[in-house]
């Protein structure tokens, strides 16, 4: 792994509570969507639609790979060990901050992920083992974040983590019924299974802010990685049914925690799929119920009779193979909400801009209603605009310029508008 000593110096130190959670999206479904358009130009091909529909909901069966134990490889297939290894850094500066807060903050991550395809039985399914580790850092002060500096109720850098190092994913996944049902067990990211937006789920390559990379409303169990079980299914060619059950207290553990007394969350999502002029469109509605919030998880207390519900919806449409429009809405009972009780976001992404492979552009705007609106904190509704351009300098090395505008910020103590500029560098090993 070609990593300079500077990375490890930057990542040194322990993270403290209060720094943004990092949900860490999955880049592979979007890659598979683009690969399908390239390999299957015929819009009436049945195999093409199956691959497109799976990619839209994050149903990853590692197409193009054969089992690591296979004696021989068919033409065009790779040995079944897939990796996602990269280092990413973000430097952010704000035009205004609350008194005494940092105006410039940097954060970094080294990502080490491997997926091993253990077997594939044609007409039945496949089995996969996944492990992912993060090494994280923030500079100059470990407890700071741009969101806290500007008074934003939503995280403005999802790359930043509150753990110096963490095991973000580890578990076993198996598909059944000719790849129409997939079950996963282990340490999971619930956002991989419910309300997945493949055009805005990877903070190392796409949007940085939480209203677009996930949401700011759903409970603590949804916002980070935890022990649980996830399900993805395609009962028919035109609908999907997904869900998860996760341990709420596990979000406090950087590695494999055993705090199962802090509550749980259960969630389900029903969605529709359609093909319009050879391009996929999806619309879904999701629910989540939990007996935990940030306070009960911190106290490891699930016996207080708390129960709250969250709801969400997401729509995605491809106007061209590399041009997507999307919209998402979420709401949550204040008793279990993370940072907001309601949120709406709309956006667009363009991949391979100007014919340059790896380049990308995204723009989105979101409205968030604070969880503590009307309290003594006197928080206002917040509107956030974010735009980024990603430039692939050479293969595997990307530089992104990202601008965020709070107009207004939830905290009236900063100017309107407040501008946050970001420079992000990411290189793959």
C-alpha positions as CSV (number, residue, x, y, z in Angstrom):
1,X,0.0,0.0,0.0
2,X,1.6,3.3,-1.2
3,X,0.9,5.5,1.8
4,X,3.2,8.3,2.9
5,X,4.3,8.8,6.6
6,X,2.4,12.1,6.5
7,X,-0.9,10.2,6.4
8,X,-0.2,8.4,9.7
9,X,1.0,11.6,11.4
10,X,-2.2,13.2,10.3
11,X,-4.3,10.4,11.6
12,X,-2.7,10.1,15.0
13,X,-4.7,10.8,18.2
14,X,-8.0,9.8,19.7
15,X,-11.3,11.2,18.5
16,X,-13.8,12.6,20.9
17,X,-17.6,12.6,21.1
18,X,-19.5,15.3,19.3
19,X,-17.8,14.9,15.9
20,X,-20.0,13.9,13.0
21,X,-20.8,10.3,12.4
22,X,-19.7,8.9,9.1
23,X,-22.0,6.6,7.2
24,X,-19.6,5.5,4.5
25,X,-21.6,4.7,1.4
26,X,-20.9,1.9,-1.1
27,X,-19.4,2.9,-4.4
28,X,-19.9,-0.4,-6.2
29,X,-23.6,-0.2,-7.3
30,X,-23.0,3.0,-9.2
31,X,-20.0,1.5,-10.9
32,X,-22.1,-1.5,-11.8
33,X,-24.8,0.8,-13.3
34,X,-22.3,2.5,-15.6
35,X,-20.7,-0.9,-16.5
36,X,-24.1,-2.3,-17.4
37,X,-24.8,0.6,-19.9
38,X,-21.4,-0.1,-21.5
39,X,-21.8,-3.9,-21.8
40,X,-25.5,-4.0,-22.7
41,X,-26.4,-1.4,-25.3
42,X,-29.6,-3.2,-26.2
43,X,-32.4,-1.7,-24.1
44,X,-34.6,-4.8,-24.5
45,X,-32.0,-7.2,-23.0
46,X,-33.5,-8.9,-20.0
47,X,-30.1,-9.4,-18.3
48,X,-29.5,-5.7,-18.7
49,X,-32.6,-4.7,-16.8
50,X,-31.8,-7.2,-14.0
51,X,-28.4,-5.6,-13.6
52,X,-29.8,-2.1,-13.7
53,X,-32.5,-2.7,-11.2
54,X,-30.1,-4.4,-8.8
55,X,-27.7,-1.5,-9.0
56,X,-30.4,1.1,-8.3
57,X,-31.2,-0.5,-4.9
58,X,-27.6,-1.5,-4.0
59,X,-28.2,-5.2,-4.6
60,X,-24.5,-6.1,-5.1
61,X,-23.9,-9.7,-6.3
62,X,-20.3,-8.8,-7.6
63,X,-21.0,-9.2,-11.4
64,X,-17.9,-9.8,-13.4
65,X,-16.3,-11.9,-10.6
66,X,-15.9,-15.6,-10.1
67,X,-15.4,-17.4,-6.8
68,X,-11.9,-17.0,-5.3
69,X,-11.9,-20.8,-5.1
70,X,-12.8,-21.4,-8.8
71,X,-10.4,-23.7,-10.6
72,X,-10.7,-21.8,-13.9
73,X,-12.0,-18.4,-14.9
74,X,-14.4,-17.9,-17.7
75,X,-13.6,-15.2,-20.3
76,X,-14.1,-11.7,-19.0
77,X,-14.4,-12.7,-15.3
78,X,-11.9,-11.8,-12.5
79,X,-10.9,-13.8,-9.5
80,X,-13.4,-12.9,-6.7
81,X,-11.4,-10.6,-4.5
82,X,-12.5,-7.0,-4.9
83,X,-10.9,-4.1,-3.1
84,X,-11.6,-0.5,-2.4
85,X,-8.4,1.1,-1.0
86,X,-8.0,4.8,-0.8
87,X,-6.8,7.8,1.2
88,X,-9.0,10.9,1.2
89,X,-8.5,14.4,2.8
90,X,-10.9,17.3,3.1
91,X,-9.9,20.9,4.0
92,X,-12.8,23.2,4.8
93,X,-12.9,27.0,5.5
94,X,-16.0,29.0,6.6
95,X,-16.7,32.7,5.9
96,X,-18.2,33.1,9.4
97,X,-18.3,31.2,12.6
98,X,-19.6,31.3,16.1
99,X,-17.4,33.2,18.6
100,X,-14.2,31.3,19.5
101,X,-14.7,28.5,16.9
102,X,-12.3,27.3,14.2
103,X,-12.8,28.7,10.8
104,X,-10.6,26.1,9.0
105,X,-10.6,22.4,9.7
106,X,-9.2,19.4,7.9
107,X,-10.2,15.7,8.1
108,X,-8.7,12.6,6.6
109,X,-9.5,8.9,6.1
110,X,-7.6,5.8,4.9
111,X,-10.1,3.2,3.7
112,X,-9.3,-0.5,3.5
113,X,-12.1,-2.7,2.2
114,X,-12.1,-6.2,0.7
115,X,-15.0,-8.3,-0.6
116,X,-14.3,-12.0,-1.1
117,X,-16.7,-13.9,-3.3
118,X,-16.8,-17.3,-1.7
119,X,-19.1,-19.1,-4.1
120,X,-21.5,-18.6,-7.0
121,X,-24.1,-21.1,-8.0
122,X,-25.8,-20.2,-11.3
123,X,-29.6,-20.0,-10.9
124,X,-29.3,-20.0,-7.1
125,X,-27.1,-17.3,-5.6
126,X,-23.7,-16.3,-4.2
127,X,-21.9,-15.9,-0.9
128,X,-19.6,-13.0,0.0
129,X,-17.5,-12.0,3.0
130,X,-16.8,-8.2,3.5
131,X,-14.4,-6.4,5.8
132,X,-13.7,-2.7,6.0
133,X,-11.5,-0.6,8.2
134,X,-11.1,3.1,8.5
135,X,-8.1,5.1,9.9
136,X,-9.4,8.6,10.6
137,X,-8.1,12.0,11.7
138,X,-9.0,15.7,12.1
139,X,-6.8,18.8,12.4
140,X,-6.1,21.0,14.3
141,X,-8.4,20.0,17.2
142,X,-9.9,16.6,17.4
143,X,-13.2,17.7,18.9
144,X,-13.9,20.4,16.2
145,X,-16.1,20.3,13.1
146,X,-17.2,22.9,10.6
147,X,-20.8,22.1,11.4
148,X,-20.1,23.1,15.1
149,X,-18.1,26.1,14.1
150,X,-20.9,27.5,11.9
151,X,-23.8,26.4,14.1
152,X,-25.2,24.1,11.4
153,X,-27.6,21.4,12.6
154,X,-26.5,19.1,9.9
155,X,-23.0,17.7,9.3
156,X,-21.1,19.4,6.6
157,X,-18.3,16.8,6.2
158,X,-19.4,13.2,6.3
159,X,-15.8,12.1,5.7
160,X,-15.0,13.2,9.3
161,X,-15.4,10.5,12.0
162,X,-15.4,10.6,15.8
163,X,-13.2,7.4,15.9
164,X,-9.5,7.4,15.3
165,X,-9.8,3.9,13.8
166,X,-12.9,1.8,13.2
167,X,-14.2,-1.5,11.8
168,X,-16.9,-0.1,9.6
169,X,-18.2,-3.3,8.0
170,X,-17.6,-7.0,8.6
171,X,-20.0,-9.7,7.8
172,X,-21.4,-12.4,5.5
173,X,-23.8,-11.8,2.7
174,X,-25.7,-14.5,0.7
175,X,-28.2,-14.3,-2.1
176,X,-31.0,-16.7,-2.8
177,X,-33.7,-17.5,-5.4
178,X,-31.5,-16.7,-8.4
179,X,-30.3,-13.4,-6.9
180,X,-33.8,-12.1,-6.0
181,X,-33.2,-12.1,-2.2
182,X,-30.1,-11.1,-0.3
183,X,-29.4,-11.3,3.4
184,X,-26.5,-9.8,5.3
185,X,-25.4,-10.3,8.9
186,X,-22.6,-8.6,10.9
187,X,-21.6,-5.0,11.3
188,X,-23.6,-3.2,8.7
189,X,-24.4,0.2,7.4
190,X,-28.2,0.5,7.6
191,X,-28.2,3.0,4.8
192,X,-27.0,0.3,2.4
193,X,-30.4,-1.4,2.8
194,X,-32.9,1.5,3.2
195,X,-33.2,4.8,1.5
196,X,-30.1,4.2,-0.6
197,X,-29.2,6.9,-3.1
198,X,-26.4,5.7,-5.2
199,X,-25.9,9.2,-6.7
200,X,-25.2,10.8,-3.3
201,X,-24.0,8.1,-0.9
202,X,-20.2,8.3,-1.1
203,X,-18.6,11.3,0.7
204,X,-15.2,10.5,-0.7
205,X,-16.3,11.1,-4.3
206,X,-19.7,12.8,-4.2
207,X,-21.5,15.2,-1.7
208,X,-20.0,16.0,1.7
209,X,-23.1,17.3,3.6
210,X,-25.4,15.0,5.6
211,X,-28.8,16.2,4.0
212,X,-27.6,14.7,0.7
213,X,-25.4,11.8,1.9
214,X,-28.1,10.1,3.9
215,X,-30.3,12.4,6.0
216,X,-30.2,14.4,9.2
217,X,-33.5,13.2,10.7
218,X,-33.5,9.4,11.1
219,X,-32.5,7.9,14.5
220,X,-28.9,7.2,15.7
221,X,-29.2,3.5,14.7
222,X,-29.4,4.7,11.0
223,X,-26.6,7.2,11.1
224,X,-23.6,4.9,11.6
225,X,-22.4,1.3,11.5
226,X,-23.8,-1.3,14.0
227,X,-24.4,-5.0,14.5
228,X,-27.5,-6.1,12.6
229,X,-29.1,-7.9,9.8
230,X,-30.0,-6.4,6.4
231,X,-32.2,-7.6,3.6
232,X,-32.6,-6.6,-0.1
233,X,-35.2,-8.3,-2.3
234,X,-36.7,-8.0,-5.8
235,X,-39.9,-10.0,-5.7
236,X,-40.7,-8.9,-9.2
237,X,-39.0,-6.9,-12.0
238,X,-40.9,-3.8,-11.0
239,X,-40.8,-3.7,-7.2
240,X,-38.4,-4.2,-4.3
241,X,-38.7,-4.7,-0.5
242,X,-35.7,-4.0,1.7
243,X,-35.2,-3.7,5.5
244,X,-32.8,-4.0,8.4
245,X,-32.7,-4.7,12.2
246,X,-29.8,-3.0,14.0
247,X,-28.5,-2.6,17.5
248,X,-28.6,1.1,18.4
249,X,-25.8,1.0,21.0
250,X,-23.4,-0.5,18.5
251,X,-23.0,2.9,16.9
252,X,-20.9,3.9,20.0
253,X,-18.4,1.1,19.3
254,X,-15.5,1.7,16.9
255,X,-14.9,-2.0,16.5
256,X,-17.1,-4.9,17.6
257,X,-19.1,-3.7,20.6
258,X,-21.2,-5.8,23.0
259,X,-23.5,-3.0,24.3
260,X,-26.8,-4.6,23.4
261,X,-28.7,-3.0,26.2
262,X,-29.1,0.4,24.5
263,X,-32.0,-0.4,22.2
264,X,-32.6,-1.3,18.6
265,X,-34.1,-0.1,15.4
266,X,-36.2,-1.9,12.7
267,X,-36.9,-0.6,9.3
268,X,-38.6,-1.5,6.0
269,X,-38.8,0.0,2.6
270,X,-41.1,-0.7,-0.4
271,X,-40.3,0.7,-3.8
272,X,-41.3,0.6,-7.4
273,X,-39.0,0.4,-10.5
274,X,-39.7,1.4,-14.1
275,X,-37.7,1.5,-17.3
276,X,-38.2,4.7,-19.3
277,X,-36.6,4.7,-22.7
278,X,-34.1,2.2,-21.5
279,X,-33.1,4.1,-18.4
280,X,-34.1,3.0,-14.8
281,X,-36.4,5.1,-12.5
282,X,-37.2,4.3,-8.8
283,X,-39.6,5.6,-6.2
284,X,-39.8,4.2,-2.6
285,X,-41.2,4.8,0.8
286,X,-39.6,3.7,4.1
287,X,-40.4,3.5,7.8
288,X,-38.1,3.0,10.8
289,X,-39.1,2.4,14.5
290,X,-36.7,2.5,17.4
291,X,-36.6,2.6,21.2
292,X,-33.4,4.6,21.3
293,X,-32.0,8.0,20.9
294,X,-28.5,9.5,21.4
295,X,-29.1,10.0,25.1
296,X,-30.4,6.5,25.8
297,X,-27.6,5.0,23.8
298,X,-25.0,7.0,25.7
299,X,-26.5,5.8,28.9
300,X,-27.0,2.2,27.6
301,X,-30.6,2.4,28.7
302,X,-33.4,0.7,26.8
303,X,-35.9,0.3,29.6
304,X,-37.4,3.7,29.6
305,X,-40.5,3.0,27.5
306,X,-39.3,5.2,24.6
307,X,-40.6,4.6,21.1
308,X,-40.4,6.8,18.0
309,X,-41.0,6.5,14.3
310,X,-39.3,7.9,11.2
311,X,-40.4,8.0,7.6
312,X,-38.7,8.7,4.3
313,X,-39.1,8.6,0.6
314,X,-36.7,8.8,-2.3
315,X,-37.1,9.2,-6.1
316,X,-34.4,8.8,-8.7
317,X,-34.6,9.2,-12.5
318,X,-31.9,8.9,-15.1
319,X,-32.3,11.4,-18.0
320,X,-29.1,10.1,-19.7
321,X,-26.9,7.1,-18.7
322,X,-24.6,9.5,-16.8
323,X,-27.1,12.3,-15.8
324,X,-29.4,11.6,-12.8
325,X,-32.0,13.7,-10.9
326,X,-33.1,12.7,-7.4
327,X,-35.2,13.9,-4.5
328,X,-35.6,12.7,-1.0
329,X,-37.8,13.5,2.0
330,X,-37.5,12.3,5.6
331,X,-39.2,13.0,8.9
332,X,-38.8,11.7,12.5
333,X,-40.5,12.0,15.9
334,X,-38.5,14.6,17.9
335,X,-38.0,12.1,20.7
336,X,-35.7,9.9,18.6
337,X,-34.6,12.3,15.8
338,X,-30.9,12.9,15.2
339,X,-30.6,16.6,14.3
340,X,-33.8,17.5,12.4
341,X,-37.4,16.4,12.5
342,X,-38.1,17.1,8.8
343,X,-35.8,17.4,5.8
344,X,-36.2,17.7,2.0
345,X,-33.4,17.6,-0.6
346,X,-33.3,17.6,-4.4
347,X,-30.2,17.3,-6.5
348,X,-28.5,16.2,-9.7
349,X,-25.3,14.4,-10.6
350,X,-23.4,14.1,-13.8
351,X,-20.6,11.5,-14.1
352,X,-17.8,11.5,-16.7
353,X,-18.3,15.3,-17.4
354,X,-17.2,16.7,-20.7
355,X,-16.3,13.2,-21.8
356,X,-13.6,12.9,-19.1
357,X,-13.8,9.5,-17.4
358,X,-13.8,9.9,-13.6
359,X,-14.8,13.6,-13.6
360,X,-18.1,14.4,-11.9
361,X,-20.4,17.3,-11.0
362,X,-23.2,17.5,-8.4
363,X,-25.5,20.2,-7.2
364,X,-28.2,19.9,-4.4
365,X,-30.3,22.0,-2.1
366,X,-31.9,20.9,1.2
367,X,-34.2,22.3,3.8
368,X,-34.0,21.0,7.4
369,X,-36.2,21.8,10.4
370,X,-34.2,21.7,13.7
371,X,-35.2,19.1,16.3
372,X,-35.0,21.9,18.9
373,X,-37.0,24.5,17.0
374,X,-38.9,26.8,19.3
375,X,-36.7,26.0,22.3
376,X,-34.5,28.4,24.2
377,X,-31.8,27.8,21.6
378,X,-33.9,29.8,19.1
379,X,-32.9,27.7,16.1
380,X,-34.2,28.6,12.7
381,X,-35.0,26.4,9.7
382,X,-31.9,25.8,7.7
383,X,-31.3,25.8,4.0
384,X,-28.1,24.4,2.5
385,X,-26.9,24.5,-1.1
386,X,-23.9,22.3,-2.1
387,X,-22.1,22.0,-5.4
388,X,-19.0,20.0,-6.3
389,X,-16.8,19.3,-9.3
390,X,-14.5,16.2,-9.2
391,X,-11.5,16.2,-11.5
392,X,-9.7,12.9,-12.2
393,X,-6.1,14.1,-12.5
394,X,-4.7,10.7,-13.5
395,X,-6.3,7.3,-13.0
396,X,-7.0,6.8,-9.3
397,X,-6.2,10.4,-8.3
398,X,-9.0,12.8,-7.9
399,X,-9.3,16.4,-6.7
400,X,-12.7,17.9,-5.9
401,X,-13.7,21.5,-5.2
402,X,-16.9,21.8,-3.1
403,X,-18.9,24.8,-2.1
404,X,-21.7,24.9,0.5
405,X,-23.9,27.9,1.3
406,X,-26.0,28.1,4.5
407,X,-28.8,30.5,3.7
408,X,-29.8,30.7,6.4
409,X,-28.0,28.7,9.0
410,X,-30.1,27.3,11.8
411,X,-28.1,29.3,14.4
412,X,-28.7,33.0,14.0
413,X,-25.3,33.8,15.5
414,X,-23.6,33.5,12.1
415,X,-24.0,35.7,9.0
416,X,-26.5,34.9,6.2
417,X,-25.3,33.5,3.9
418,X,-22.4,31.6,5.4
419,X,-20.1,30.0,2.8
420,X,-18.1,26.9,3.4
421,X,-15.4,26.1,0.8
422,X,-13.8,22.6,0.6
423,X,-10.9,21.0,-1.2
424,X,-10.9,17.2,-1.3
425,X,-8.2,14.9,-2.5
426,X,-8.6,11.2,-2.9
427,X,-6.2,8.6,-4.3
428,X,-6.7,4.9,-4.7
429,X,-4.0,2.4,-4.0
